[in-house]
Amino acid sequence: MVLTKDTVKAVSITAMEALREGAAFIGMTGSQNELIDPFEDLNAPIWETAPPEELLALAYNYCEELTIREAGNFHHSFKYLPDEQRLAMCAVYAFCRRADDIADGDWADRFPGSLGELDPEAETYRERLEELYAKDSIIDEDSYKNKLTQLFFFRKKLSTCYNELSSTDPVFLALKDTVKQYGIDKVYFDDLISGMEEDLFVNRYKTFDDLYLYCYRVASVVGLMCIEIYGYEDERAKRFAESWGIFMQLTNVLRDVGEDIERDRVYLPLEELKSNDIEESGLMEGKVQLNKHWEPYVKEYAKRARTYLKEARKLLPLLPKRARYSPAAMIAFYEKILARILRQQGDVFTERIRLSKPQKLFLAATVYIKYRILPRFLSSIWDGVARVGLLPKV
């Protein structure tokens, strides 16, 4: 009976998506269809008492709309989860999105302290980070101070998810409820903010180990948050969730080489580039495709990424059956992107490699069929068809 209800729900969601696209959530979109904070007129950073359930529902809706707008891949991968889990995933994504928007975009967070950059706590925090990195920021001083101050107070808002206070920021209001429901450790969120701060100081990585730590902070911790929402009993799930994040971030790094170079960032380990006779100056000028060593390097890079993919797949059987679809879909999306990079001989410069909406829908639907509908005795047939590339290998 559960499977039947889930299947009907999945069909309904897919059929209604086209109708829902572009429709405004009441009170959440402006005249230009921009996303509006439903609590933006509140002139205080916290509620003295817990807000009513209606406002919590509004906060979750805001997070889901943000996710749909900013991360189609991710939303396709968990839209068929039970409602509570789907909304929790949206709250986690919204937190990650906003942290990245501060560090790497032009997002202006609300309530970044009453004194802003002059706040004594923020100044002390900034000094400690500068001592830790023992170097100046890689961006201009005004932007650096602004962003680091915002990230500091972003951490302060995170603390409301673990105490008796409630933030008037819809992201943190929804996240507080998610943390309460699923017991997600604060260290994962703190580590992610540390990864965002790292982007203010570091734009080159000497070794793969250096890159690995960055990937852990900005991606593996997200996988570790997700499995708390999915549920698991075997502690090995944490190791495989870490590998899942590493695989996805390594794929991102390769896909975004061209865009990152334009922003004076090189995430590929410099020692590896040097050992493969690939000059950073060649990357900067976009001439790397003329280098005969580039495609072989991309193939080796992809081979290593797939070792983490292999580990990530081991996560799936450790999760509850109803939750396996979500990480399996994300894995399928990123494996498809990596395969396209290889098929295009490592050309990540001509245009951004992305999946079309029909491709996303196809992958999401086929993965759903495998994990929620396909009888177990047919799994071996699926795997055989997947080996020849007609179905995703999940």
N, C-alpha and C positions, 0 to 999 in steps of 0.2 A: 504493500500500500504506500509506503514512503517513497519508493522508487517511482511509482506512478505519479504521485503528487509533484515530485521533483521534476519529472520529465515534462509534465504539463506546464509547470512554472517556467522551465527553460524555454519552451516553445513560445510561451506568452511574452517573455522578456525579449526574445529575439524578434518576434513579430512586431512588437510595439516600439522597438528602438527607433525605427525610421520616423514614426509619428512623434516621438518624444524629442528627437533632435531639434535643437533650436528653440524648443519651448522653454519659457522662463519658469523657474521656481518662484512662487509668489514671494515678493519682497527680497529676492536674491539676485536679480539681474536689473541693470539699468537700461537707459534708452538705447545705448550702443551694444546691448547684450553682454556687457561686462559683468563679472561676478562681484557682488556687493556683500560686504560683511553685514549680516543682519543685526549685529550689535554695535555698529559703528557710531551710533549716536550716544552710546553710554559713555559717560565722562569719568569713569573710574576703572581701574585695572582688575578689580576683584569684586565678587559679591560677598557680602558679609555672611549671608546664609546660603545654603544650597539652592540653586535656581529650580523652578518648577520643571516637571518632565517635558512640558511643551517646548521649553527653550532648549532642552537637551536634544529633542528630536530635530529642532531647527538647526542646531550645531552639526548634527550628523548629516543632515541634508546638505548643508554647506560643504562639508568635507567630501561628500559623494559627488556633488556637482564639480568641485575643484578637481577631483580625480578624473572624472569623465572628460573634462576640458583639457587637462594637462597630460594625462597618461592613458591613452586609449589601450595600449598593450596591457597595462596592469589591470585596468578595469575589466577588459575582456576575460582576464584570467581568474577573476574572483566574483564576477557578477552572478554566478549560479550558486554561490555558497548560501547557506541559510542566512536569513536577514541579519541576525545578530553578528555573525562572523563577517559578512560582507561589509557592514557598516564599520566594524572594528578595523578591518583592513583599510577602509577609506580614511579613517582617523589617523592611522599610522602613516599612510601615504601623504596625507595633508601635512603632517608634522615634517616629514622628510622634504617635501616639496618647498615648504616655506623656509626651512633652514637653507636649502640650496639657493632659493631665490634671493635670500639676504646675501649669502657669500658670493654668488656668481651672477647675480642679476641686479635689478634696481628696485627690489622690493623695499618699501619703507614700513617697518613693523610698527604697530600701535603700542603706545606706552613703553618706549625704550628708556624708562627712568625719567624722573622729573627734571634732572639736570643734564640728561643726555651724555655727551662725551666728557663733560666736566664732573660727572658723578664720581666721588672718591673711590667707591667700590670698583667701578668700571675702570678707572685709571690704574688702580692697584692690579687688577686682573690683567690689563694690557701689559703692564710692566713685567709681570710674571711670565707671560707668554713670550715676550721679547727675550727674556733671559733664557727661557727654554729653547727657543730656536736659534738664539745667538746670532741673529741677523735681522736686517730691516725687512719690512714688508715689500713684496714685489709689485704692489700697486701704489698709486699716488697716496700721499699722506692723508688727505681729507677723506677719500673713499675708505682707506684703511681704518681710520678712527671711527668713522660712521658705521662700517660693517661690523667691526669687532665689538663696538658698544651694543649694537643690536643683537649680536650673538650672545653677548654676556647676559642681557636681559631676557633673551630667548631661554637661556638656561634657568633664569629666575622664574619664568613662567612655567617651565617644566616642573619646578619644585611644587607647584600647586597641584600637580597630578599625584603627589605623594604625601600631601598633608591635608589639613582640614579646610583649606581655602579653595575657592573656585574662580578660575580666570574668566573674564568677560570676552576673551578671545574664543571664537567658536571652535577653532582647532584644538585648543587645550581643554576646553570644556568637554568635547567629545573624547579626547584622548584620556582624560581623567577617568571617565566611565569605562573606557576600554581597558585601561591599566587595572582598574578595580575588578573588572570581570575576569580578566585573564592572567593577572599577576605577572605582568611583564616587568623585568628587572630594569631599574632606572639606568644602570650602567650602559645598556645598549643605546639609549637615547643620548646619553652624555658622550659616548664614543662617536656617534654620528656627528654631533656638533663639533667635536674635536677634528673630525675629518674636514668639515667645512672651514674651520679655522686654519687648518693646514694649507688650504688653497690660498690663503692670504700671505703665506710665507714661502711656499714651495711651488716651483713651476718646472722643476727638473727632478728626475729620479735616477740615481746612479746605478742601483742594482735592482734585480727582481725582488729581493727581500724588502727593499724600501717600498716598491710599488705594492707588494702584497699587503703590507701594513695599511697603506692608504685604502686599498680595495676592501680590506676587512672593515675599516671604519665607516666607509660610505656605502657598502653593499652587504657584506656578510652579516653585519648587525641587523640589517633589515630582514634577512632570512631568519635570524634568530628570534626576532620579534614575531614574525609570521607563524613560526611553528608553535609559539605559545598560544596563538589564536586557533590554529588548526587542532592542536592537541597531540600529544605523543606520550609514550611510556618508556621506550628504549632511549637511553641517554646518548646512544650513537647518533640520534637524530640531530644533535647539536653540531657534531663534526660534519655531517653531510650538509646541513643548512649553511655552514660556513663555506663549504666548497661550492654550493649553489650560488652564493653571493659572489665568490671569486670568479666563477665562470662568467656570470653575467657582466661583471665590471670589466673583466679582461676583454670581453667582446665589445663593450662600450668604448674602451680605450682604443681598440683597433679601428672601429667604425668611425671614431671622431678625430682621427689623427689630423686630417686636413683642416677641420674647424679649429682644433686646439692650437695648431701651429699659427693660425691667424691671430690667436689670442696670446701668442708667445708662451705656449705651454707644450711641453713634450713629456708625455707620461711613459712612453716606451723607455725601458732602461737604457741609459746612455752607454753602459759597458757593452750591452748586447749589440747596439747599433754599431759601435766601433769595431767589435769583433767580426761583424758582418760587412765591413767596409761601406757602411752607410753614414754619410756625413750629416750632422745636424743642419748644416747650411743648405744641404740638398733638400731636406725636409722643409726648411723655411721657404725655399724658393719653389716648392711644389714640383721639383724635378726628380723626385725619388723613383718615379715609375720608369725613368730612363736607366736607372741603376739595375744592372742584371742581378744584383744580390737581393733586391727588395722582395720579389715574389717568393724566392726560397725562404727568406726570413719570415714572411707572412705565414707560409705553410708550417714552419717550425713553431711559430707563435701560436697558431691555431691548434697544432698538435698538443701543445702544453695546455691550452685552454680546455681541450676536450678531455684531458685527464681529470680536470675538476668537474666537467660535465658528467663523466662516468661516476664520480663520487656522488654528485648531486642526485643522479637517478636512484641511488640507493636509499635516498630519503623517502621516496614515495611509498614503499610498502610498510614503512614505520609509522605512517600517518593513518588516521581513521579513514575508512573508505570514502566517506562523503567529502573529505577535504583534499583528496589526492589530485583531483582535477585541477585545482588552482595552481600549485607549483608546477604540475606537468605542463599546463598551458604556457606558463612563463618560460619554462625550459624550451618548449617547442618554438616559441617566438624567437628566442635568442639563438637557438641552434640554426634556425632558418636564416637569420641575419648573417651568422658566421659562414654558413654555406654559400651565401650569395657573394660575400667578400672573396672567398676562394674562387668561386666561379668567374668573378670579374678580375682575377689575377692580382688581387690586392689593390685594385683601384678604389680607394676611399677618398679621392680628391675631386673627381669629375662631378659627382653629385652625392648627396647623403643617401646612404643605403637604408631604406626603410621598407616596412611591409605595407602593402595597400590594405584598405579596409576589407575588401573581399578575401584577401589572404588571411587576415586576422580572424575574420568570421569563420573561414574554412578550418583553420587550425583549431580555433576554440570549439567549433562544433564537433570535429573529429575526435579531439581529445576528450570532450564530454561524453561522446558515445562510448569510447573505450572504457572510461573509468566509472560511468554511471549507468550504462545500458548494456554493453556487450557482455554476454555470459562468459564466465571464466574459461570454459573449455575452448572458446574461440580465440583466446589471447595468443596462442602459438601461431595461428593463421595470420592474425594482425601483425605480429612481429616479423613474420616471413615477408609480408607485403611491404612492411616498413623498411626492410633491409634493401629493397630495390628502389626506395625513394618515393613510393606512391602514397605513403602515410607517414605521419611524424613518428620518430623513434622515442616513444615515451611509454 
